[in-house]
Amino acid sequence: MGNIPLDRWQYRIGKSPAQGAVAVGDFCVETGPGIGCYELSDHSGRNMGVLIGFPIDLTQNCMVERDHTLAFDHTGDHDLFAEQLIETLAGRYLFVSAGQDGVRIYPDSTAMVPCVYDPVAQVAGCSADSLLSDAEYDARFLHDLSQTLDLENFGWFPGGLTAHQGIERLLPNHCLDLNTWTAHRFWPRTELQTAPDPAENVAEIIDLVQRQIRIVQDSGRRVALPLTAGRDTRMLLACARPMKDDIDVVTVAGADSHAMDTIMSAKIAGGVGLNHRLLPRTEASAEERDAYLRRGGHCVSDGNSWYFPSVAPLIDRHIFMGGAGGEIARAFYWQSGDTAETKLTGEQLSGRMGCRHVPDLIDRLSKWIADVPVQDTRKLLDLVYVEQRMGPWSSAQFPCDPNLVRFAPFLTHRCVELMIGLPPGWKRSGQLTDEIVQQGWPELGRYKYNSLGPVQDAAMKARQAISNPSLVTRKLRKLMTK
């Protein structure tokens, strides 16, 4: 595998020696252009492995851009050390640990630097593109599964599946043990608690987001925040109010599904005085889209694959900090009758995600449910969004456009924990958005979310349904699942 050239932002971990590779235990870590690989030591100077990607240290308030020493020591259980480490980091990264019990791979809270692996060949990497030759890539491609999971219509591969035979995905909150090439859960280990005072959760989330923005600004980069008509970008903007004069707010403009964002962002920006920039919606060429899909191992296809060139004007100066993850606090996969005791099967979970019937996927989801040490089904469904949606869908796109660095401040480990810990009533009503806006920037609450008025909203939904009926079909599958 070592002779397969690595594309930008790709990495590979295996036993084949390669020029420039970093040794971690018995393994070699190779990295392509543009992606960081930093040796990590604990406070006493003991080598703990490497961090791959674009990590932020929240204890030392800095971006990690060279070999790094932590402010604490490793003690005891390596899974517990990894959890402690991940609690102190933000950005997007992968931790390859070196310990007496061997080499292990730990992703960040939503696997924003993705990891796929071939347990037979005993090699791991960012996507199948970093592991397979052109001939192998084509020969092992699962065409039928790709079609069944609607890859070309906003589909993705949950359950640890990928688009290639024998290639597995490491899910968020799971560790890959390179002694055995098997994965196991390292977080959560016990029931996740509901916050006794959700106001404290809100205040801590705001603080965590603000700290990440300041750290990026202090590193000399300029921050770009997205602004749409939705809740998550509004929450993010409310957190950023103290830094608003030094931030560029951007919107991908256009007609059709982008019309609401274009109109509402202009109203909001004009109303509260933002440095707002409309980016023309630019469609990828056939060659650009093919490269986008290939870099991600053909595991996900959504609007980004068609319009990612729209953000090209930000590449030279900016780090893009998006609002991804807010759905964790909005009961994304809940149904109206769900309680803590609701029983959930793998088949039902597949339906809630809008997936067609795939026996292997259903079996994997059933095993996943049995392995989660969470008794409250509603919190389990929050973890579904983190592990089965954000990891294999959003995070899997990391290497697809390896030019603009993208962070998701709501997706640090601690923020995820704080959102899952909100009361059920808050999640059903989307109260976190209202609370953050009220505390951070009350004027933003004057503007409706995702609405231009009932007539315009209805017309827009009708146009979207006509232009892409597969989205309606996926929605119906979700609604029909009980």
VENLIN-V444983 format. One line per field, one symbol per residue. ss: DSSP state (~ for helix, > for strand, _ for the rest). burial: b if it has 9 or more other C-alpha atoms within 8 Angstrom, else e. A space follows every 50 residues. Layout:
ss = ???
burial = ???
This chain:
ss = __________>>>>_______>>>__>>>>>____>>>>>>_____>>>> >>>>>>>____>>____>>________~~~~~~~~~~_>>>>>>>>>>>_ _>>>>>>________>>>____>>>__~~~~__~~~~~~_>_~~~~~~__ ~~~__>_______>___>>____>>>>____>>>>____________~~~ ~~~~~~~~~~~~~~~~~~___>>>>>____~~~~~~~~~_~~~~~~>>>> >>>__~~~~~~~~~~~~~~~~~___>>>>>_____~~~~~~~~~~____> __~~~~~~~~~~~~___>>>>>___~~~~~_______________~~~~~ ~~______~~~~~~~~~~~~~_____~~~~~~~~~~~~~~~~~~~~~___ _____>>>~~~_~~~~~~~~___~~~~~~_~~~~~~~~~~_~~~~~____ ___~~~~~~~~~~~~~~_~~~~~~~~~~~~__
burial = eeebebbbbbbbbbeeeeeebeebeebbbbbbeebbbbbbbbbeeebbbb bbbbbbbbeebbbbeeebbbeeeeeeebebbbbeebbbbbbbbbbbbbbe ebbbbbbbbbbbbbbbbbbeebbbbbbbbbbbeeeebeeebbeeebbbbb bebbbbbbbbbbbbeebbbbbbbbbbbbeebebebbebeebbeebeebee bbeebbbbbbbbbbbbbeeebbbbbbbbbbbbbbbbbbbbbeebeebbbb bbbbeeebbbbbebbbebbeeeebbbebbebebbeeeebebbbbbbbbbb bbeebbbbebbeebbeebbbbbbbbbbbbbbbbeeeebeeeeeebbbbbb bbebbbeeeebbbbbbbbbeeebbebbbbbbbbbbbbbbbbbbbbbbbbb bbebbebbbbbbbebbebbbbbbeebbbebbbbbbbbbebbbebbeeeeb bbeeeebeebeebbbeeebebbebbbbbeeee
